[in-house]
Amino acid sequence: MRLLRRLSAARNDIKLMKLKPIHDHLVVKPITENEMTKSGIVLPDTVDKEKPEKGEVIAVGEGKLLDNGQRAAMSVKVGDKVMFKKYSPDEIKVDGVEYLIITEGDILGILE
């Protein structure tokens, strides 16, 4: 049930942003985690932090175009939570929401 809600939310994001990645690119919504100090104080997102390294895939391209003219299948799908290289994504804002554009090669793994 949680998976269906997550996929539904991801599809709604795609419809709202009107952005379709091409080739082996993906659109990722960064996952930010609130940090808590040892004394129990929650640090908000406004505190200067490192760039995010995790995100949820919102849209995927068709796949990389191979030399023989065929497309390589993408190994990630909409709704997957992924880890990626810290400085590889391009940041964009669509309707006030921040998204990241990443190539499939910059994905380090899929979180389960």
C-alpha positions as a Markdown table, in Angstrom:
| # | Residue | x | y | z |
|---|---|---|---|---|
| 1 | Met | 0.0 | 0.0 | 0.0 |
| 2 | Arg | 2.9 | 2.4 | 0.9 |
| 3 | Leu | 4.5 | 1.6 | -2.5 |
| 4 | Leu | 1.2 | 2.5 | -4.3 |
| 5 | Arg | 1.0 | 5.8 | -2.5 |
| 6 | Arg | 4.6 | 6.6 | -3.2 |
| 7 | Leu | 4.2 | 5.8 | -6.9 |
| 8 | Ser | 1.0 | 7.8 | -7.1 |
| 9 | Ala | 2.8 | 10.8 | -5.5 |
| 10 | Ala | 5.7 | 10.4 | -7.9 |
| 11 | Arg | 3.3 | 10.4 | -10.9 |
| 12 | Asn | 1.6 | 13.5 | -9.6 |
| 13 | Asp | 5.0 | 15.2 | -9.4 |
| 14 | Ile | 5.6 | 14.3 | -13.0 |
| 15 | Lys | 2.3 | 15.7 | -14.2 |
| 16 | Leu | 2.8 | 18.9 | -12.3 |
| 17 | Met | 6.3 | 19.6 | -13.5 |
| 18 | Lys | 5.9 | 18.9 | -17.2 |
| 19 | Leu | 9.5 | 17.8 | -17.6 |
| 20 | Lys | 10.5 | 14.6 | -19.3 |
| 21 | Pro | 14.2 | 13.7 | -19.2 |
| 22 | Ile | 15.9 | 12.4 | -22.3 |
| 23 | His | 18.4 | 9.6 | -23.0 |
| 24 | Asp | 19.9 | 8.2 | -19.7 |
| 25 | His | 18.9 | 11.2 | -17.5 |
| 26 | Leu | 16.6 | 11.0 | -14.5 |
| 27 | Val | 14.7 | 13.6 | -12.5 |
| 28 | Val | 15.2 | 13.1 | -8.8 |
| 29 | Lys | 13.5 | 14.8 | -5.8 |
| 30 | Pro | 16.2 | 15.2 | -3.1 |
| 31 | Ile | 15.5 | 13.6 | 0.2 |
| 32 | Thr | 16.5 | 15.8 | 3.1 |
| 33 | Glu | 16.7 | 14.5 | 6.6 |
| 34 | Asn | 16.3 | 16.6 | 9.7 |
| 35 | Glu | 19.3 | 16.1 | 11.9 |
| 36 | Met | 19.1 | 15.9 | 15.6 |
| 37 | Thr | 21.9 | 16.9 | 18.0 |
| 38 | Lys | 23.0 | 14.7 | 20.9 |
| 39 | Ser | 20.9 | 16.9 | 23.3 |
| 40 | Gly | 17.7 | 16.3 | 21.2 |
| 41 | Ile | 17.5 | 19.6 | 19.3 |
| 42 | Val | 16.3 | 19.1 | 15.7 |
| 43 | Leu | 18.2 | 21.1 | 13.2 |
| 44 | Pro | 15.9 | 22.5 | 10.4 |
| 45 | Asp | 16.6 | 22.4 | 6.7 |
| 46 | Thr | 17.6 | 26.0 | 6.8 |
| 47 | Val | 20.9 | 25.2 | 8.6 |
| 48 | Asp | 23.8 | 25.1 | 6.2 |
| 49 | Lys | 24.2 | 21.5 | 5.2 |
| 50 | Glu | 26.0 | 19.3 | 2.7 |
| 51 | Lys | 24.4 | 18.7 | -0.7 |
| 52 | Pro | 21.9 | 15.8 | -0.6 |
| 53 | Glu | 23.1 | 12.4 | -1.7 |
| 54 | Lys | 19.8 | 10.6 | -1.7 |
| 55 | Gly | 16.6 | 11.1 | -3.6 |
| 56 | Glu | 13.4 | 9.6 | -5.1 |
| 57 | Val | 13.2 | 9.1 | -8.8 |
| 58 | Ile | 10.4 | 11.2 | -10.3 |
| 59 | Ala | 10.9 | 10.6 | -14.0 |
| 60 | Val | 13.3 | 8.5 | -16.2 |
| 61 | Gly | 14.5 | 8.9 | -19.7 |
| 62 | Glu | 14.2 | 6.3 | -22.5 |
| 63 | Gly | 17.7 | 5.0 | -21.9 |
| 64 | Lys | 21.2 | 5.5 | -23.4 |
| 65 | Leu | 21.4 | 5.4 | -27.2 |
| 66 | Leu | 23.8 | 2.6 | -28.2 |
| 67 | Asp | 26.1 | 2.6 | -31.2 |
| 68 | Asn | 23.9 | 0.0 | -33.0 |
| 69 | Gly | 20.9 | 2.4 | -32.7 |
| 70 | Gln | 19.1 | 0.6 | -29.9 |
| 71 | Arg | 18.4 | 1.9 | -26.4 |
| 72 | Ala | 19.9 | 0.4 | -23.3 |
| 73 | Ala | 17.2 | -0.3 | -20.7 |
| 74 | Met | 17.2 | 1.9 | -17.6 |
| 75 | Ser | 18.1 | 0.1 | -14.3 |
| 76 | Val | 16.0 | 2.5 | -12.1 |
| 77 | Lys | 12.3 | 3.2 | -12.3 |
| 78 | Val | 9.9 | 5.9 | -11.0 |
| 79 | Gly | 9.5 | 5.6 | -7.2 |
| 80 | Asp | 13.0 | 4.1 | -6.5 |
| 81 | Lys | 15.0 | 5.8 | -3.8 |
| 82 | Val | 18.6 | 6.1 | -4.9 |
| 83 | Met | 22.0 | 7.2 | -3.7 |
| 84 | Phe | 24.1 | 9.3 | -6.1 |
| 85 | Lys | 27.4 | 11.2 | -6.3 |
| 86 | Lys | 27.4 | 14.3 | -4.2 |
| 87 | Tyr | 28.4 | 16.9 | -6.8 |
| 88 | Ser | 27.1 | 15.2 | -10.0 |
| 89 | Pro | 23.5 | 16.4 | -10.2 |
| 90 | Asp | 22.3 | 19.6 | -11.9 |
| 91 | Glu | 19.8 | 21.5 | -9.7 |
| 92 | Ile | 16.6 | 22.9 | -11.2 |
| 93 | Lys | 13.5 | 24.5 | -9.8 |
| 94 | Val | 10.1 | 23.9 | -11.3 |
| 95 | Asp | 7.1 | 25.7 | -9.9 |
| 96 | Gly | 9.1 | 26.5 | -6.8 |
| 97 | Val | 10.1 | 22.8 | -6.1 |
| 98 | Glu | 13.8 | 21.8 | -6.3 |
| 99 | Tyr | 14.7 | 18.8 | -8.5 |
| 100 | Leu | 17.9 | 17.2 | -9.6 |
| 101 | Ile | 18.8 | 16.0 | -13.0 |
| 102 | Ile | 21.2 | 13.0 | -12.9 |
| 103 | Thr | 22.6 | 10.6 | -15.4 |
| 104 | Glu | 22.2 | 6.9 | -14.8 |
| 105 | Gly | 25.9 | 6.5 | -14.5 |
| 106 | Asp | 26.0 | 8.8 | -11.5 |
| 107 | Ile | 23.6 | 6.6 | -9.5 |
| 108 | Leu | 25.6 | 4.6 | -6.9 |
| 109 | Gly | 22.8 | 2.3 | -5.8 |
| 110 | Ile | 19.1 | 1.8 | -5.1 |
| 111 | Leu | 18.0 | 1.9 | -1.5 |
| 112 | Glu | 15.6 | -0.9 | -0.4 |
